[in-house]
């Protein structure tokens, strides 16, 4: 089952829901279309399962960051660095999210699991932020969802727009020195946004 989800993730990320072919997934996994339909019900069911698995993987790794064991500022830095690295190393995840946005979120909306998978991400940021405010390190009045959105935006763009950004501004957006500089910049931007002045 895990192999089917992994192969399907690549197929959906590369070709989108409309262009992905169950025949290709079945051939690559050496299973039958019938077996895939038995487990997932339909192509859309498999696509939804792939989305859920992708979010679950990210949230599972986030939960392993042990943010509560760190100072608020170090925890924030670790969270932003993890998100940056996760996105950079998981282009298929980014492409899936982009595709689902093109679908206006209609398949995630049908998923009973997706809300439960993502609530802990906001709770972790809220806890981290509240600890920072209580310690006088973070400024009060910010919203955990807004912080999460800012982290996501700053880390997502580096993958979603890498090709066009590099072409337009004539530089290699995959160069290690650019990635290191960008990673430091993103961490610093989020840090400066929440720090008490």
Rosetta silent file (secondary structure, phi, psi, omega in degrees, C-alpha in Angstrom):
SEQUENCE: XXXXXXXXXXXXXXXXXXXXXXXXXXXXXXXXXXXXXXXXXXXXXXXXXXXXXXXXXXXXXXXXXXXXXXXXXXXXXXXXXXXXXXXXXXXXXXXXXXXXXXXXXXXXXXXXXXXXXXXXXXXXXXXXXXXXXXXXXXXXXXXXXXXXXXXXXXXXXXXXXXXXXXXXXXXXXXXXXXXXXXXXXXXXXXXXXXXXX
SCORE:     score description
SCORE:     0.000 S_00000001
   1 L     0.000  -44.860  179.843    0.000    0.000    0.000 S_00000001
   2 H   -61.692  -37.558  178.709    2.804    2.437    0.922 S_00000001
   3 H   -64.090  -40.923  177.716    4.495    1.725   -2.395 S_00000001
   4 H   -61.349  -44.690 -179.999    1.299    2.535   -4.282 S_00000001
   5 H   -63.473  -40.432 -179.133    0.992    5.844   -2.422 S_00000001
   6 H   -66.491  -45.382  178.608    4.624    6.749   -3.105 S_00000001
   7 H   -65.619  -41.530  179.442    4.397    5.972   -6.819 S_00000001
   8 H   -65.003  -34.170  177.777    1.029    7.736   -7.047 S_00000001
   9 H   -59.555  -45.418  179.578    2.515   10.811   -5.337 S_00000001
  10 H   -65.224  -44.741 -178.711    5.087   11.145   -8.096 S_00000001
  11 H   -61.087  -47.218 -179.192    2.501   10.507  -10.833 S_00000001
  12 H   -69.820  -37.077  179.768    0.038   13.091   -9.452 S_00000001
  13 H   -66.368  -39.578 -177.292    2.790   15.621   -8.696 S_00000001
  14 H   -78.327  -33.529 -171.262    4.258   15.371  -12.184 S_00000001
  15 H  -119.440   -5.753 -176.826    1.031   15.190  -14.192 S_00000001
  16 H    75.903  169.284 -179.395   -1.717   16.552  -11.980 S_00000001
  17 H   -61.691  -45.148 -176.779   -4.957   14.773  -11.214 S_00000001
  18 H   -66.004  -38.038 -174.997   -6.254   15.045  -14.782 S_00000001
  19 H   -88.343  -17.697 -179.140   -3.049   13.830  -16.419 S_00000001
  20 L   -67.369  147.310 -177.730   -2.128   11.047  -13.996 S_00000001
  21 L  -124.140  125.580  176.613   -2.851    7.509  -15.148 S_00000001
  22 H   -61.399  -34.722  177.335   -3.816    4.604  -12.918 S_00000001
  23 H   -55.939  -43.201 -179.471   -2.346    2.289  -15.610 S_00000001
  24 H   -65.818  -43.286  179.656    1.070    3.865  -15.023 S_00000001
  25 H   -63.307  -44.166  179.682    0.782    3.544  -11.242 S_00000001
  26 H   -62.329  -43.769 -178.837   -0.314   -0.091  -11.553 S_00000001
  27 H   -65.420  -43.862 -177.906    2.545   -0.937  -13.928 S_00000001
  28 H   -67.083  -35.508 -178.943    5.188    0.749  -11.789 S_00000001
  29 H   -90.754   -0.593 -178.597    3.960   -0.932   -8.595 S_00000001
  30 L    54.115   46.441  174.952    3.446   -4.270  -10.334 S_00000001
  31 L  -128.929 -173.345 -179.066   -0.143   -4.440   -9.186 S_00000001
  32 L  -110.877  155.697  174.496   -3.441   -4.245  -10.997 S_00000001
  33 H   -57.716  -40.547 -178.358   -5.807   -1.362  -11.589 S_00000001
  34 H   -58.278  -42.349  178.862   -8.471   -3.511  -10.018 S_00000001
  35 H   -64.599  -41.595  178.437   -6.448   -3.801   -6.798 S_00000001
  36 H   -62.535  -45.148  178.625   -5.892   -0.024   -6.696 S_00000001
  37 H   -65.684  -32.913  178.121   -9.601    0.603   -7.183 S_00000001
  38 H   -61.620  -45.991 -177.195  -10.374   -2.010   -4.517 S_00000001
  39 H   -77.851  -35.729 -170.774   -8.278   -0.142   -1.931 S_00000001
  40 H  -114.717   -8.848  174.603   -8.944    3.454   -2.960 S_00000001
  41 L    85.235  -41.043 -176.377  -12.301    3.334   -4.754 S_00000001
  42 L  -166.302  172.554  174.670  -11.339    5.612   -7.624 S_00000001
  43 H   -60.304  -41.672  179.522   -8.548    7.705   -9.084 S_00000001
  44 H   -65.783  -35.918  176.765   -9.828   10.619   -7.002 S_00000001
  45 H   -64.231  -40.690  176.421   -9.820    8.418   -3.907 S_00000001
  46 H   -65.623  -43.167  178.117   -6.179    7.539   -4.515 S_00000001
  47 H   -58.880  -45.616  178.875   -5.347   11.199   -5.108 S_00000001
  48 H   -62.787  -41.623  178.166   -7.011   12.166   -1.808 S_00000001
  49 H   -62.702  -37.192  177.399   -5.118    9.388   -0.001 S_00000001
  50 H   -65.707  -43.782  177.181   -1.860   10.712   -1.477 S_00000001
  51 H   -59.630  -47.563  179.769   -2.654   14.234   -0.256 S_00000001
  52 H   -60.105  -44.925 -179.655   -3.462   12.918    3.218 S_00000001
  53 H   -63.355  -37.301  179.980   -0.271   10.837    3.331 S_00000001
  54 H   -67.034  -44.951  176.635    1.820   13.823    2.238 S_00000001
  55 H   -66.309  -41.138 -179.930    0.401   16.086    4.933 S_00000001
  56 H   -59.700  -43.275  179.631    0.633   13.285    7.519 S_00000001
  57 H   -60.859  -46.054 -179.487    4.324   12.778    6.760 S_00000001
  58 H   -63.893  -46.083 -177.792    5.110   16.453    7.191 S_00000001
  59 H   -66.937  -33.348  177.380    3.105   16.801   10.404 S_00000001
  60 H   -63.603  -45.224  179.361    4.657   13.628   11.848 S_00000001
  61 H   -67.409  -36.623  176.476    8.152   15.024   11.320 S_00000001
  62 H   -59.449  -42.649 -178.545    7.103   18.396   12.761 S_00000001
  63 H   -64.263  -22.296 -179.521    5.909   16.650   15.914 S_00000001
  64 L   -87.163    2.846 -178.703    9.370   15.085   16.273 S_00000001
  65 L   -75.065  -15.876  179.432   11.100   18.480   16.433 S_00000001
  66 L    54.158   50.297 -176.839   10.671   18.598   20.252 S_00000001
  67 H   -63.110  -30.685 -179.107   10.020   22.326   20.190 S_00000001
  68 H   -67.796  -16.822 -179.998    8.975   22.373   23.849 S_00000001
  69 H   -84.703   -5.035 -176.473   12.518   21.344   24.823 S_00000001
  70 L  -112.773  162.244  171.541   13.994   24.514   23.347 S_00000001
  71 L   -62.807  156.160 -179.382   13.829   28.189   24.199 S_00000001
  72 H   -53.611  -42.648 -178.188   11.033   29.946   22.250 S_00000001
  73 H   -68.588  -43.069  177.975   13.494   31.612   19.865 S_00000001
  74 H   -65.881  -36.621  178.431   15.473   28.426   19.215 S_00000001
  75 H   -65.125  -41.868  177.832   12.220   26.504   18.753 S_00000001
  76 H   -62.671  -45.162  178.793   11.008   29.044   16.197 S_00000001
  77 H   -60.048  -42.911  179.912   14.304   28.854   14.341 S_00000001
  78 H   -64.109  -42.489 -179.835   14.142   25.053   14.296 S_00000001
  79 H   -62.910  -46.166 -179.580   10.564   25.061   13.015 S_00000001
  80 H   -65.464  -43.515  179.133   11.314   27.512   10.198 S_00000001
  81 H   -61.979  -43.502  178.174   14.507   25.668    9.229 S_00000001
  82 H   -60.413  -46.547 -177.623   12.659   22.344    9.207 S_00000001
  83 H   -63.061  -43.189  177.307    9.864   23.754    7.030 S_00000001
  84 H   -58.477  -49.155 -177.571   12.352   25.307    4.620 S_00000001
  85 H   -67.896  -39.602  178.646   14.291   22.052    4.326 S_00000001
  86 H   -59.581  -49.399 -178.498   11.190   19.889    4.053 S_00000001
  87 H   -62.975  -43.934 -178.884    9.832   21.943    1.181 S_00000001
  88 H   -62.479  -36.967 -175.835   13.202   22.114   -0.581 S_00000001
  89 H   -91.400   -3.119 -176.815   13.713   18.364   -0.346 S_00000001
  90 L  -131.312   63.959 -178.041   10.123   17.406   -1.208 S_00000001
  91 H   -58.681  -33.213  179.034    9.278   19.062   -4.501 S_00000001
  92 H   -63.277  -35.936  175.455    6.526   16.511   -5.111 S_00000001
  93 H   -60.437  -47.017 -179.738    4.774   17.718   -1.943 S_00000001
  94 H   -61.304  -44.457 -179.643    4.912   21.304   -3.206 S_00000001
  95 H   -64.542  -37.633  176.533    3.600   20.287   -6.624 S_00000001
  96 H   -62.693  -45.237  179.755    0.738   18.327   -5.026 S_00000001
  97 H   -63.884  -41.484  177.328   -0.257   21.334   -2.921 S_00000001
  98 H   -60.935  -44.316  179.324   -0.053   23.587   -5.988 S_00000001
  99 H   -62.766  -40.726 -179.942   -2.237   21.140   -7.936 S_00000001
 100 H   -69.437  -29.593  173.409   -4.800   20.938   -5.183 S_00000001
 101 H   -68.000  -36.834  174.541   -4.948   24.729   -5.100 S_00000001
 102 H   -61.957  -35.334  176.122   -5.675   24.663   -8.834 S_00000001
 103 L   -78.926    5.640  179.751   -8.495   22.253   -7.915 S_00000001
 104 L    60.211   28.465  176.164   -9.614   24.891   -5.380 S_00000001
 105 L    71.583   15.592 -171.987   -9.081   22.434   -2.536 S_00000001
 106 H   -66.171  -29.051 -179.561  -12.060   20.324   -3.527 S_00000001
 107 H   -84.004  -36.543  172.533  -10.433   16.981   -2.722 S_00000001
 108 H   -62.814  -35.027  179.201   -8.958   18.101    0.587 S_00000001
 109 H   -62.990  -26.690 -179.769  -12.432   19.389    1.450 S_00000001
 110 L   -87.004   -6.222 -176.555  -13.758   15.848    1.063 S_00000001
 111 L   -86.144  120.159  177.055  -11.126   14.386    3.373 S_00000001
 112 L   -72.019  -17.947 -174.554  -12.333   13.653    6.896 S_00000001
 113 L   -91.680  -21.991 -166.973   -8.714   13.330    8.065 S_00000001
 114 H   -65.172  -38.207  178.761   -7.124   16.510    6.740 S_00000001
 115 H   -63.484  -47.527 -179.366   -8.346   18.894    9.448 S_00000001
 116 H   -61.310  -33.337  179.571   -7.190   16.598   12.240 S_00000001
 117 H   -67.221  -32.850 -171.406   -3.792   16.236   10.560 S_00000001
 118 H  -100.253  -15.182  177.996   -3.180   19.984   10.447 S_00000001
 119 H   -58.595  -42.374  179.972   -4.609   21.210   13.756 S_00000001
 120 H   -59.171  -29.576  179.565   -1.441   20.158   15.668 S_00000001
 121 H   -62.695  -44.620  179.399    0.696   22.425   13.474 S_00000001
 122 H   -70.678  -39.594  178.913   -1.217   25.514   14.596 S_00000001
 123 H   -60.908  -41.376  179.762   -1.366   24.301   18.207 S_00000001
 124 H   -64.349  -41.427  178.430    2.414   23.858   18.263 S_00000001
 125 H   -67.195  -40.494  179.694    2.974   27.372   16.927 S_00000001
 126 H   -62.105  -44.142  179.264    0.454   28.814   19.384 S_00000001
 127 H   -63.461  -45.800  178.629    2.194   27.094   22.311 S_00000001
 128 H   -60.893  -47.307 -178.941    5.611   28.194   21.100 S_00000001
 129 H   -63.630  -45.746  179.892    4.430   31.757   20.521 S_00000001
 130 H   -60.851  -38.157  176.396    2.666   31.987   23.903 S_00000001
 131 H   -62.879  -40.158 -179.726    5.843   30.788   25.640 S_00000001
 132 H   -67.600  -38.255  177.385    7.793   33.483   23.821 S_00000001
 133 H   -66.019  -45.614  179.853    5.313   36.208   24.777 S_00000001
 134 H   -60.968  -32.783  179.379    5.334   35.072   28.424 S_00000001
 135 L   -83.183   -5.636 -179.252    9.152   35.197   28.409 S_00000001
 136 L    78.572   12.290 -178.260    9.096   38.710   26.910 S_00000001
 137 L   -89.067  -37.774 -178.866   10.927   37.500   23.791 S_00000001
 138 E  -105.513  146.492  178.502    8.021   37.718   21.312 S_00000001
 139 L   -74.658  144.257  179.441    5.738   40.686   20.834 S_00000001
 140 L   -77.183  165.060  172.788    2.113   40.191   21.834 S_00000001
 141 L    95.415    5.024  179.104   -0.877   40.428   19.511 S_00000001
 142 L   -94.861  159.282 -178.736    0.108   37.969   16.783 S_00000001
 143 L  -109.729  134.930 -177.969   -1.998   35.079   15.540 S_00000001
 144 H   -60.626  -38.824  179.286   -0.619   31.523   15.283 S_00000001
 145 H   -65.108  -38.082  178.123   -2.365   30.917   11.965 S_00000001
 146 H   -66.951  -39.688  176.910   -0.830   34.095   10.536 S_00000001
 147 H   -62.565  -45.209  178.506    2.633   33.028   11.719 S_00000001
 148 H   -60.005  -44.253  179.507    2.100   29.619   10.104 S_00000001
 149 H   -61.980  -39.424  179.718    0.949   31.260    6.854 S_00000001
 150 H   -66.833  -43.524  177.584    4.033   33.474    6.803 S_00000001
 151 H   -61.408  -45.532 -179.560    6.390   30.539    7.375 S_00000001
 152 H   -61.549  -45.861 -178.073    4.616   28.561    4.665 S_00000001
 153 H   -61.878  -45.868 -176.845    4.709   31.412    2.171 S_00000001
 154 H   -68.852  -28.039 -178.423    8.396   32.146    2.694 S_00000001
 155 H   -93.992  -29.381 -178.056    9.427   28.498    2.420 S_00000001
 156 H   -70.219  -44.658 -175.728    7.012   27.373   -0.302 S_00000001
 157 H   -54.443  -37.631 -176.107    7.984   30.039   -2.841 S_00000001
 158 H   -62.078  -22.754  177.360   11.580   28.836   -3.002 S_00000001
 159 H  -101.295  -48.149 -174.469   10.388   25.583   -4.546 S_00000001
 160 H   -63.135  -32.314 -175.562    7.184   26.559   -6.340 S_00000001
 161 L  -114.661   13.876 -175.763    8.791   29.468   -8.195 S_00000001
 162 H   -56.004  -47.119 -174.584   12.384   28.257   -8.387 S_00000001
 163 H   -68.495  -49.055 -177.887   12.453   27.750  -12.149 S_00000001
 164 H   -69.416  -40.060 -179.201   10.748   30.968  -13.213 S_00000001
 165 H   -62.649  -44.355  178.991   12.501   33.101  -10.579 S_00000001
 166 H   -64.258  -40.331  179.722   15.904   31.768  -11.619 S_00000001
 167 H   -68.080  -44.954 -177.859   15.190   32.305  -15.325 S_00000001
 168 H   -62.999  -43.702 -175.219   13.829   35.813  -14.924 S_00000001
 169 L  -100.777    9.995  171.636   16.688   37.008  -12.727 S_00000001
 170 L    52.664   57.282  173.122   19.345   34.880  -14.442 S_00000001
 171 L  -147.837  164.924 -178.231   20.753   32.932  -11.510 S_00000001
 172 L   -90.849  101.561 -177.831   20.830   29.325  -10.344 S_00000001
 173 L   -73.030   -4.873  176.819   18.106   29.023   -7.706 S_00000001
 174 L  -104.719    4.381  179.380   19.300   25.492   -6.929 S_00000001
 175 L   -67.413  134.888 -177.944   22.885   26.550   -6.145 S_00000001
 176 H   -55.549  -37.601 -179.511   23.887   25.507   -2.600 S_00000001
 177 H   -68.117  -36.283  176.137   25.148   28.995   -1.731 S_00000001
 178 H   -66.484  -44.651 -179.198   21.828   30.574   -2.792 S_00000001
 179 H   -61.628  -43.764  178.905   19.856   27.975   -0.822 S_00000001
 180 H   -62.584  -43.683  179.110   21.976   28.565    2.305 S_00000001
 181 H   -63.875  -44.250 -178.424   21.596   32.337    2.011 S_00000001
 182 H   -65.095  -40.759  178.222   17.863   32.058    1.399 S_00000001
 183 H   -59.090  -47.740  178.256   17.417   29.685    4.344 S_00000001
 184 H   -61.795  -41.586 -179.361   19.164   32.130    6.686 S_00000001
 185 H   -63.145  -43.663 -178.848   17.108   35.030    5.319 S_00000001
 186 H   -64.252  -44.746  178.189   13.790   33.236    5.801 S_00000001
 187 H   -59.678  -44.939 -179.001   14.644   32.271    9.383 S_00000001
 188 H   -65.430  -39.997  179.621   15.684   35.852   10.125 S_00000001
 189 H   -61.471  -45.258  179.939   12.547   37.339    8.541 S_00000001
 190 H   -66.755  -41.770  178.773   10.230   35.194   10.643 S_00000001
 191 H   -58.526  -49.083 -179.028   12.324   35.834   13.731 S_00000001
 192 H   -63.934  -31.390  179.847   12.229   39.616   13.249 S_00000001
 193 H   -64.673  -38.434 -174.587    8.469   39.463   12.656 S_00000001
 194 H   -96.627  -18.960 -174.752    7.745   37.920   16.056 S_00000001
 195 E   -63.835  142.373  172.062   10.510   39.412   18.218 S_00000001
 196 L   -70.295  140.611 -177.423    9.643   41.979   20.836 S_00000001
 197 L   -89.671    0.000    0.000   11.259   45.317   20.006 S_00000001
